[in-house]
Amino acid sequence: MTDHHVLVEFQGPVAIVTLNRPQVRNAIDVPTGDALLDALLEVEYRSDIRAVVLAGAGGAFSAGGDLRAITSADPEHPGRALKHLTVGLHAVITSLRRLPQPVIAAVQGNVGGAGWSLALACDLVVMGRSATFRSAYTAVGLTPDGGLTHALVRLLGQQRATELFLTNRPMGAEEALATGLVNRVVDDAEVLPSAVAWAQELAQGPARAFALVKSVVETAASLPLEAQLEQERQAISAAAEDPDFAEGVAAFMAKRRPEFGKRRS
């Protein structure tokens, strides 16, 4: 599937979703947000797609919201334009969090604002050695969107998140790795290949169990223990009903590698 703003390539069981506005470092305007949401919805309902990579064209992930588009869309009321933009952006963030497939962000370049939100909405992040994250919102007199406050406070704590929002200092790849914001740091040229290779590896795993893992991890920090235990009870019993469980047990007993996704009679 190809769109002017977003490209989708399928490599076997892996979908590579690419923001395609390299001339503005893949900044997000309303059409880009809409196209990205459409791409994620298509991926969600394809049972043959078992992992997803989110990337940006031209050696950049995303610079964040497109300020020129925002200010030109409604010069008298830029707040109204931002409300329009964030409807689509926030739907994208929610869709990324709820996709049943594992999603890997392939982060390159200087990532700002909503681009950081997109990266942290993915399940896993591969970051280039020279890439940086920067909040950037208060540098232009704005406040964060795209769930960035939610993500950074949960991952770093309130004080460190507040520092990043107030100072807008860049965070490099090594700091992002040390603080748990990303999973792997690789040479810049290896970001997309590494993310795709990881996605291909994950695509061999138990799809239903992976989807259920995502759902229980999502609620783990917000639910009381008793409620989270019930979530886990429901998830593990649902996973046990999937044929992948039988295959996993059979492979374990036979001391072989499981072949998940094959439906046997």
MOCORKA-V942706 format. One record per backbone hydrogen bond with DSSP energy under -0.5 kcal/mol. NH is the residue of the N-H (numbers start at 1). CO is the residue of the C=O. If there is no record, write none. Layout:
nh: (NH;NH)
co: (CO;CO)
This chain:
nh: (3;7;8;9;11;11;12;14;15;16;17;17;18;18;19;20;24;25;26;27;28;29;33;34;35;36;37;38;39;40;41;42;43;44;45;46;47;49;50;50;51;52;53;54;55;55;57;59;60;61;63;66;67;70;71;72;73;74;77;80;81;82;83;84;85;86;87;88;89;90;91;92;93;94;95;96;97;98;99;102;104;105;106;107;107;108;111;111;112;113;113;115;116;117;118;119;120;121;122;122;123;124;126;127;128;129;131;132;133;134;140;140;141;142;148;151;152;153;154;155;156;157;157;161;162;163;164;165;166;167;168;171;172;173;176;177;178;179;180;181;182;183;184;186;190;191;194;195;196;197;198;199;200;201;202;203;204;205;207;210;211;212;213;214;215;216;217;218;219;220;220;221;222;223;228;229;230;231;232;233;234;235;236;237;238;239;240;241;241;242;245;246;247;248;249;250;251;252;253;254;255;255;256;260;260;262;263;264)
co: (6;18;1;16;9;14;10;11;51;9;15;53;7;16;55;5;21;22;21;24;64;27;29;30;31;32;33;34;35;36;37;38;39;40;41;43;45;46;13;48;13;102;15;104;17;53;19;56;57;108;25;28;65;66;67;68;69;70;74;77;77;78;79;80;81;82;83;84;85;86;87;88;89;90;91;92;93;94;95;50;52;124;54;105;126;106;109;132;62;134;135;112;113;113;114;115;116;117;118;119;103;103;105;184;107;186;128;109;171;111;136;137;138;137;145;147;148;149;150;151;152;152;153;157;158;159;160;161;162;163;164;133;170;131;172;173;174;175;177;176;176;125;125;127;187;188;190;191;192;193;194;195;196;197;198;199;201;202;205;206;207;208;209;210;211;212;213;214;215;216;217;217;219;219;224;225;226;227;228;229;230;231;232;233;234;235;236;237;238;239;242;242;243;244;245;246;247;248;249;250;251;252;251;204;258;259;261;262)
